[in-house]
Amino acid sequence: MKTTGIIRKLDELGRIVIPMEIRKKLDIEQKDPIEIYLDGNSIVLRKYEVGCIFCNNSKDLNHFKDKFICKKCLQKLQEIE
């Protein structure tokens, strides 16, 4: 993981501001969803992007019952029958 040298303090509600330089580099715009998860002792923030429920691919998605499945995984599922 590369350090940026940027340090921010939490406010009284536990919020931090992601610096504009980082938002621009990662193409994060106002109101974009951000995924938050733990990786060992680290908190990881990532721009949330919809992906296939099986392989997390974000291209050629089909929507089915509030889930997304890519064409490759859909073909593999069809082969099971």
C-alpha angles and dihedrals in degrees: 000000000000118000120226098195089231116131125190131182124225115246123226091277094051095256129141131190117238106221117250092239091059093044091052093047091051094039092240113162132188112289093014110143115251122204116219122198142150125250106186105300094344130095110220124201118195134171104256115238125178113246143168112292090228107040103009091235110157098202130088095009126180119203117226125166094335091312132103124225123182121227094252094054091043090054090050090051091051090052091059093070 
